[in-house]
Amino acid sequence: MSVRASAAEDAASPRVAMVTRSVSRAGGGLASVILDLARALSAIGRSPHVLSVRDEHFAEDAAAAGQIEGRPLAGEAFAPQGPRFTHGAWGYAPGLDRRLGELNPDVVHSHGLWHHSSAATAGWGRKSGRKWVVSPHGMLDPWAVRRSRAKKRVAWWLAERSHLAGAGCLHALADAEADAARAYGVRAPILVIPNGVSLEAPRPDAPPPWGEGEEVSAAVGGRRVLLFLGRLHPKKGLDLLIDAWAHLLKTEPAARDWHVAVLGWDDGGHAEELKARAAAAGLCGPGGRPTAGKGALGFYGPAFGDRKAAALAGASGFVLPSHSEGMPVAVLEAWAYGLPTVLTDACNLPEGFDRGGALRVEPTADSLRTGLAELVTESDAARGARGAAARALAEAEFAWPVIARRFGALYDWLAGGPEPDGVRRG
């Protein structure tokens, strides 16, 4: 699209502000989704203004995200105020509220729950009389709601009740999330739009994380790699993966030709527990590093940019045994790279099972072991066909240009335009 056409569409489109907790690495997959959506919207002439709460990684990650039309893609971030122990949990940032009022957008897109950004959005809506859309991103899933229940009860009374009740629309990533929202009591109209993914799938010249050092590279050897990519959090089911893999190595010779690579940042100190569990099972050496004779699994820390791309390009399969998700971008990225996947229903991607790109498992060690056994014993041709099906699915259903236009239609409706297809009323 030309600059002239982009500017013309911008002038005719509602002005949108995106509000959230974090767009740095501290925000995990949600942050990358927001930035990718902002980038995709900008590509069709609908540049949003992103507002978030500043954290220690914002400056570096915002610079890496680059600029769109002369302004930072990551937008503006505001310093949290009040006692430091509240910064991560609630993130009170009055500067965000003030800036939202100054921008005076036609529509606000609020990403995530249980945070000051919810209060800022609802407050803006009350003052302006305009509509907003809420994207919970899996935070209304029953498993997620049960965690930190006391803190969420406080957040509910502070802001979340009015945030959800007053929304012009709730955006759900999948049918399961729409059902969870209704079960939670949300009565706003709901529109299901999945996450998107870039189809470029770059393949850097750099080695993957398991080939970055001689000792680790020698311990892994020439094995195929089964990749886990995501934050190290109890909901991801990594304890199940460790237990299942340890058992499978004893019973299935084909598993010994594979290495499990765990990439992600530690969320709440869970990493040390997982590394100790894997080392006790004999899967790796101390600290989670593969060593001679203990190279079945390794922890490689967080991965962004080229390092993440090198991991995806170097893997032969992908696994995510989650208890709870919205719609994991890491799976969509794996599909873009043509990787066969092993997933639970909690990933909310039933299309993967239906189209043959993914193997279904339950979030139990026994079920995961069975699914992994099927993957590692498949022929190269069968795994290749599964990966090709995954890539075709990413191209057909999850490409960002398609997703961005669906969000554009949603914003138009909230600003007074025609209602898009698929809106569900409770």
N, C-alpha and C positions, 0 to 999 in steps of 0.2 A: 504494500500500500504506500502511495506517495505521501510526502509530508503534507501536501496540500489537502489530499483526501482525508488524512488522519485528523488534521485540524478542523475540517468541516464536520466530520462525524463527532468530534469532541464538542463542538459548539451546539450540536443538536441533541447530545446525550446528557442525561442527568449527571450532576457532579457528585461523585461518590467518595466518601472517606472510609477507609478500613481501620478498625480499632482493635487492638489486641494486647496481650501481655508482653510478648517479646518477638522480635524478628531476627534475633541472633541465634547462635547455636544453642543457647540456653532454652530456646523454644522448641528444640527438637524438630520432628517432622512437620509439626504445625507451622513453624516459621518458614520452612522451605516451601510449603504449600502456598502460604500467603504471598511470598515474593514471586513465586512462579505464576500465580494467578494475576498479580499486579503486572507482571511482565507481559503475560498473554493478553490482558485487557488493553495495555498500552499499544500492543501490536495491531489492534483493531480500532485504535483511536478513542479508547475509553480509559485514559490514564486515571487511576485512583490516587488519592493522597493517603499514605499510610502513617498511622500514629501508634506509638507503643510506649512502653516504659523502659527507660534506659537501664542496661546492666553492664557488667564488666566487659562483655564481648561485643557490644553494639558497634563501637567505632570501627573496629577491625572488620567485622562481618559486613557492615554497611558499605565500607569502602570496596570490599570484594564483590558485593552485589552489583556495583556500578551505577550508572545513571540512565535515566530515560527522559528524553526531551529536556535535557539540561538540569534535571533535579535528581537527587538520590532516589533510586528505586525503593530503598528501605525507609524513605520518608524521614519523619522526625521522631525522636525518642525523648522522654521527659523524666527527670530525676525523681525517684521515689522519695517520699517524705515520711516523717514519723519514725518510731523505733525500728532499728535495723532488722530485728527478728521478723518484722511484718513485711519487709520488702519483697521477699520471694513469694510468700503466701498470698498477700493481698495487693501489694504494690500501689499504695495510695500515691497518685501523682496528679495533683491539682492542675499542673501545667497542661496536661492532656485535655482536661475539661475545658480550660480557657481556649486552647488552640482549636478545639472542635467547634466552639462557639464562634470564633473568628472566621474559620473557614466557611461556616454556614452552608454545608453541603445539602444537596437535595435528598440524598439517601445515605445512611450509615450501614456498613456491613461489619457486624461485631463478630469476631472470631474467638471462640472459647468461652468458658464459664468460670465462675467462682473467683473472680478477680475484679479489681477496681475498674477495669475497662467496661465491665457490665454496668456499673453505676454511672460512669461517664456517658455511656450510650443512652441509658434510660433518662438521665437528666437532660441531655440534649433533646431527646424526643419530647419530653414534657414542655420544654421552653419553646421549641420550634414548631410543634404540632406536626412534624414530618415523621415519616415511617423509617423503620430500620429492620434489617434481617439479621437473625442470629444463626451462626454456624457452630453447633456444640462440638463438632469434631470428636465424637465418641464419648464426651464427658457426661452424657445422660445414660450411658450403658449401665445396667444394674451392677456389674462388677466394679466399675469405676465409681459409681455413686456410693457404694459401701465403704470405700477406702476414705480415711480421714473424715468420717461422717460428722464429727463434732464441728470441725472447721467449716464444713460445707453448710451445716445448719446455720451457723453465724452468717456466712456469706448469703444464704438464702434470704434471711430477714434484712440484711443490709442492702441488698441490691437485686439478687437473682430472681426473686419473685416478680418484681415489676419489670425486669429486663425481659423475661420470657413471656409474661402475661401481656405486655404492651407491644410485642413485636408484630410488625405487619406480616412477617413470614418467618418460619423456621426452615432453614436449609438443612436437609439431611443428606448424608453421603450415600445411603443405601436404604432399602426397605426396612431392614432390621433397625436402623437408627430411627426411622420415622415411627416404627412401632414402639420403640423404647421411649420416645418423646411423648407419645400419646399415653402410654402406661404411667409416665411420670406426672401426667396431668396437663401437659401443654395442649392448649386448644387453638393456637394460632394456625392459620393455613400452613401447610408443609409442601415444599417442593424438593424432590430428590434430584440432585446433580452430583455425580461422582467426582472424585479428585481427577486431575489431569496428570499427564506425564510428557516430558520431552522425548521425542522419538530419535533424537540425534545419536544417542548412545556412543559418546566419544571413547576412543581407545588410545590412551596416552602411551608414550614410549616407556614411561617409568615402570618398574616392576611392581607387582601387587604387594601388599603389606607382608605377606608370608614369604616374599623373596627379597626383602630389604636388607637382610644381614646374612653373612655366611653361615653362622651357627643355626639360625632359624631355617634358612633355606635348605641346609643339609638335613635337618630334622624332618622337614616336611617331605623332602625328596621330590619324586615325580608324581605324587598322588594327585588325583582329581580333588577339587575343593568344593565343599558344601558351605555356602556363605550364609551367615546371619548378619544383618545390618540393621541396627536400631539402638535406641538407648537401653542401657542395662537396668531394667526395672522389673519388679516382680510380675507385672502383668504380661510380660513378653514370654514367659514360660521357659526361660533358659535353664532353670533347674531341671525341668523335664527333659530338655534336650541333652543335657549332660548325662543324666541317668540312662536315658534311652540309648545314647551312643555307646556308653560304657558296656551295656548289656549286649548290644548288637555286635560289637567287636569280638565278643566271646562266642557268638553263635553263627555269625555270617562271615565267611572268609572274604567275600567281595567288599565288605566294609573296610577292610584293612588297606584297600587301595585308595581310600578317601581320607581327606583331612577336613575337619570342621574349623572354619575361621570365624571368630566372633569379633565383629567390629562395632564399636559404639561407645558412647560416653557414659560414665558412671552417674546414675541418677539416685542420689540418696545413700551412697555407700554400699550399694548392692554388689558391686564388682568384686570386692575382696571375698565376700562370702562365696560367690560363684567360682572364683579362681581356686579357693581352698577346696571346694567340692570337686572340681575337675582334677586337681592335683591328687587328692585322696583316692580318686578312682583310677589313677595311673594314666590319665589322658594327656597330661602335660607336666612340665616341671614347676618349680616354685614360682609364684608370681604370675602363673598363667602362660609362661613362655614355653614353646615347644623345645625339647632338648633331645639329644640322642637317645633313642629307645622309648621316648615319650613324646611322640609327634602326632598323636591322633587328633589333637584339638589345640587351638591357640587363641589367646586374647591379644588383639592388636590395637586397642585404643580407638579413639574417634577417627572418622574418615570423612573428609570434605573435598570438594573439587576434584583435582586429578587423582588424588589418592583413592577416593571413593570410586571414580570411574575405572581406575586400574583394577580395583577389587572386583567390580562387576564384570569387567572384561575378562578377568582371569579365572573366574569361577565356572564350575560345571553344573551347579544347582544352587537352589536357594531354599531356606527354611525359616518359617515364622510360626512357632507354636503358641500364639497368644491366647490369653484368657479374655482380653478385651481390646477392641480397636475401634476407631472411627472408620477410616479406610486407609490402610498403610501405604504411603507413597513408596516405601522401599520395595514393596511387592510390584507395584507398577513399573518401577525402574528395572527390577529384575526381568519383568516381562519384555520391556523395551530392548533389553540385551539378549532376549531369546533364551532365558534360563528356565528350565523346568522347576517347578516349585512344590513345596510341601507346606500346606496351610491348614489352619483350623477354620471352622465356620465363623469364629469371632472376627476374622479379618474382613468379613462382609464383602467378599468377592466370589459369589457363587458362580459367576460366569467362568471363572478359571476351571472349576470342576466340570461344568457343562460342556466347555469347548475343548477339554483335554489338556489344558496347559498346567493344571495343578492336581496334586494328589491330596485328598481330604483326610485329615486326622482329627481325633479328639484331643483336647488338652490334658492328656494323661501319658505317662511314660510308656505304657504298654501299646497304646494306639500309635503313638509317635514312632516307636520302634518298628512296628509293622509297616507304617508308611515309608520310613527310611529304608527298610529292607527292600521294599518294592522298587524304590528309586535306584539304589546302588546295584541291584541285580538286573535291571533292565539292560537291554542291548544298547549299544551306541546309537543305532538307528531309531530305537523306540524313544530314547531320551531326546534325540534330535528332533523327532516329530513332535514331542511334547513341548520342547522349546519353541519350535516354529509356530505351534498353535498359540502359545503365550504371546509371541511377538505380533501375530495377526490380530489377536484380541486387543492388544495395546493400540495398534494402529486404527482399528475400527471403532473402538468405544471410548478411548481415554486420551486422545490427542488434545493438547491444550487449545488449539484454535477452536475446536468444536465446543469444548467446555466453556471457554471465555464467552462465546456468543450466547450460550444458555444463561450465563450470569448476566450478560447485558440485557437480555429480555426480562429477567427478574427485576433488575434495577429500574428499567423503563416502567414496568407495572407499578412498582412501589411509588414511583414519581408521578403516577396518574395515567400511565399508558395502558394498553390492552393486557389482559391476564394471559400469561403463557400457558401452554398445554401442560397438563400433569399436576396442577395444583390440587392438593388434597385438603378437604375441610373436615374438621373434627366434630 
